Structure formats: C-alpha cells, structure tokens
Amino acid sequence: MVGLDPVAVIPDEVRDAIRTLIRWAGDDPDREGLLDTPRRVAKAWKEYCAGYGDDPAQHLARVFEEVGGYDEIVLLRDIPFQSHCEHHMAPIIGKAHIAYLPRNHVVGISKLARVLHGYARRLQVQERLTAQIADCIWDNLKPLGVAVVIEASHACMTARGVRTPGVAMTTSRMMGVFREDERSRREVLALMGR
C-alpha cells in the first residue's frame, strides 16, 4: 500500500472497538450523527499518539558550535502542549519551560519544543514526561545543566473523579548545575517566572 496515508486505513477491529464503547456508554453507533465517529476517533487517536513514531533524540542531533562565545542559559518558556493520561486516556493540557546551560554548542530552539511534543504525544504521566524531556536533553546535548518545569491541567481530575476544575499540577527536573548549585537553580527558575 505504497503512498497511502496510514491513518486512512483503519482496521475493522479499531472501528468495532469504538462502536462498542459508544454502545456501552448508552448511545446508538448507527445513529446518523455517530456513523462516522469510529473513523474520526481512530484518526484523532493516531494523531494524539504520533509520538510513538518519533525519536525525540533525533531533534537534538544537529548542533551549532559557532555561538560567538555565548555561555549563558538558553530557555524556551511557555511551550503549549497536550498529552493524554495513561490511566484514563483523558487530556492533559499545559505548558512547559525548558532550559539548558550549553557546554560547547547550542541546538535550534524549535528542537526543544519538538522533544517536548515527541514525548507528550504518547500516553503519559506528567512526572515521566518531565523526566524524559530533561534526560533526552542531558544525554544528547551534554550541557552543564538542564531544567524542565511543566504546569498542566489533567481532565482525569478536572472533568471526572474529584471534578476539581482550575487545578494545575507542576513538576520539575533539575540536572547538573541547576541541581547542584543553588544560585544557578534560583536564576533559571526566576527566568522561567517561577
């Protein structure tokens, strides 16, 4: 099937599973408004989980050593993202702040967002997402320090269960100088607006 969009071919078992869920929830999957829902839901979930086909480390492979002597913090703030909780498959919507202190080279700034999205577009827990981003940057760029702070709202808590809207969860991972040196830690957190 060369040239076909992989999402265009949705296995019958996937459509049947979605139809079963609709029926189980109490509706009729043969109702006019729901006839095409199994295809749409399957297509959406393929998009939500596109990170499984992505190797986030590849985005950090191309670096720039000619930085004019720059040796301070590089920070990308307020990167919006969405993910899905692995426990309820409910949306996680938030923003990430990613910083590193370069050793000898830098990476294009869009690559930091690509690393975030590569991991966020998988079933996740926020703690692991935070650690995966930091570890990927640490292992591939070999910087002096990495700081990742994520703030997100979890629909598994806001729209069901305890039903507490407006709550945000914050996680962080500090590595290298941002973990070992209190002054550096305070500086990066201040730059992040924390």
C-alpha positions in Angstrom: 0.0 0.0 0.0 2.7 2.5 -1.0 1.5 6.1 -0.9 -1.5 5.5 1.4 -1.9 7.6 4.5 -1.5 5.1 7.4 -4.5 6.8 9.1 -6.7 6.4 6.0 -6.6 2.6 6.6 -8.3 2.0 9.9 -8.6 -1.7 10.9 -12.1 -3.0 11.4 -11.2 -4.1 15.0 -10.4 -0.4 15.8 -13.7 0.8 14.4 -15.6 -2.0 16.1 -14.0 -1.2 19.5 -15.1 2.4 19.2 -18.6 1.3 18.2 -18.7 -1.0 21.2 -17.7 1.9 23.5 -20.4 4.1 22.1 -23.0 1.4 22.6 -21.7 0.7 26.1 -21.9 4.4 27.0 -25.6 4.2 26.2 -25.9 5.6 22.6 -26.6 4.0 19.2 -23.5 3.8 17.0 -25.9 3.5 14.0 -27.4 6.9 14.7 -26.8 9.4 11.9 -24.5 11.7 14.0 -22.4 8.8 15.1 -22.0 6.8 11.9 -18.6 8.3 11.0 -17.5 8.7 14.6 -15.4 5.5 14.8 -13.3 6.7 11.8 -12.9 10.2 13.3 -12.0 8.9 16.7 -9.4 6.4 15.3 -7.9 9.2 13.2 -7.7 11.5 16.2 -6.1 8.9 18.4 -3.5 8.2 15.8 -2.7 11.9 15.8 -2.7 12.2 19.6 -0.2 9.3 19.9 2.0 10.3 17.0 4.9 10.5 19.4 5.3 6.7 19.4 6.6 7.1 15.9 9.1 9.8 16.8 12.5 9.6 18.3 12.9 12.9 20.2 16.7 12.5 20.4 16.9 12.9 16.7 15.8 16.5 17.0 19.0 17.2 19.0 21.4 15.7 16.6 22.3 18.9 14.7 24.1 21.4 16.9 25.8 24.8 16.3 29.2 25.4 17.8 29.6 28.9 16.4 27.8 30.8 19.1 30.0 33.9 19.5 31.2 33.0 22.9 27.6 32.7 24.3 27.8 30.7 27.6 24.6 31.6 29.5 21.2 29.9 29.9 19.1 29.1 26.9 15.4 29.0 27.8 12.2 28.3 25.9 9.2 29.4 28.1 5.5 28.7 27.9 5.6 26.0 25.3 2.0 24.8 25.0 1.4 21.1 24.7 -1.3 18.4 25.1 -1.0 14.8 26.1 -3.2 12.1 27.4 -3.2 10.4 30.8 -2.2 6.8 30.6 -4.7 5.9 33.4 -7.9 7.3 31.9 -6.8 8.4 28.4 -8.1 11.9 29.4 -6.4 15.1 28.1 -3.5 16.7 29.8 -3.2 20.3 28.7 -0.4 22.6 29.8 2.8 24.5 29.1 6.5 23.6 29.6 9.6 25.6 30.3 12.8 24.0 29.1 16.3 25.4 29.8 19.8 24.3 29.4 23.2 25.7 30.1 25.3 24.9 27.0 28.8 23.4 27.3 30.3 24.0 23.8 27.3 24.2 21.4 23.6 25.0 21.1 20.6 23.5 19.3 18.0 25.3 17.3 15.3 26.4 19.7 12.4 24.7 17.9 14.1 21.4 18.7 13.4 21.8 22.4 9.6 22.1 21.5 10.0 19.1 19.2 11.5 17.0 22.1 8.5 18.0 24.3 6.0 17.1 21.6 7.7 13.8 20.8 7.2 12.6 24.4 3.8 14.4 25.0 2.2 12.7 22.0 2.1 9.4 23.9 0.1 8.1 26.8 1.8 9.7 29.7 2.0 10.7 33.4 3.4 14.2 33.9 6.2 13.1 36.1 7.6 10.8 33.5 7.1 13.3 30.7 9.1 15.9 32.7 11.9 13.4 33.3 12.0 12.1 29.7 12.5 15.6 28.3 15.2 16.5 30.7 17.0 13.2 30.3 16.9 13.4 26.5 18.5 16.9 26.5 21.0 15.9 29.1 22.1 12.7 27.3 22.2 14.2 23.8 23.5 17.8 24.3 25.8 17.0 27.2 25.1 20.5 28.7 26.3 21.8 32.1 22.7 21.9 33.3 19.1 21.1 32.3 15.9 22.5 33.9 12.4 21.4 32.9 9.3 22.7 34.6 5.8 21.6 33.4 2.5 23.0 34.5 -0.7 21.2 33.4 -4.3 20.6 34.0 -5.5 17.0 33.9 -9.0 16.2 32.7 -8.9 12.9 34.6 -9.1 15.1 37.7 -11.0 18.2 36.4 -13.7 16.6 34.3 -14.3 13.3 36.2 -13.5 11.7 39.6 -13.0 14.5 42.1 -14.2 17.1 39.4 -12.0 20.0 40.6 -11.5 22.4 37.6 -8.9 25.1 37.7 -6.2 22.9 39.4 -2.8 22.8 37.8 0.0 20.3 38.6 3.6 21.4 38.5 6.6 19.0 38.0 10.2 19.8 37.6 13.5 18.1 36.9 16.9 19.8 37.5 20.1 18.3 36.4 23.8 19.3 36.5 24.4 22.9 37.8 20.7 23.6 38.2 20.5 20.8 40.7 23.9 21.2 42.4 24.3 25.0 42.6 21.5 26.9 44.4 22.4 30.2 42.7 22.1 28.7 39.2 18.8 27.0 40.2 17.3 30.3 41.5 18.5 32.0 38.3 16.8 29.6 35.9 13.6 29.4 38.0 13.5 33.3 38.0 13.9 33.3 34.2 11.0 30.8 34.0 8.9 33.2 36.1 8.7 30.7 39.0 
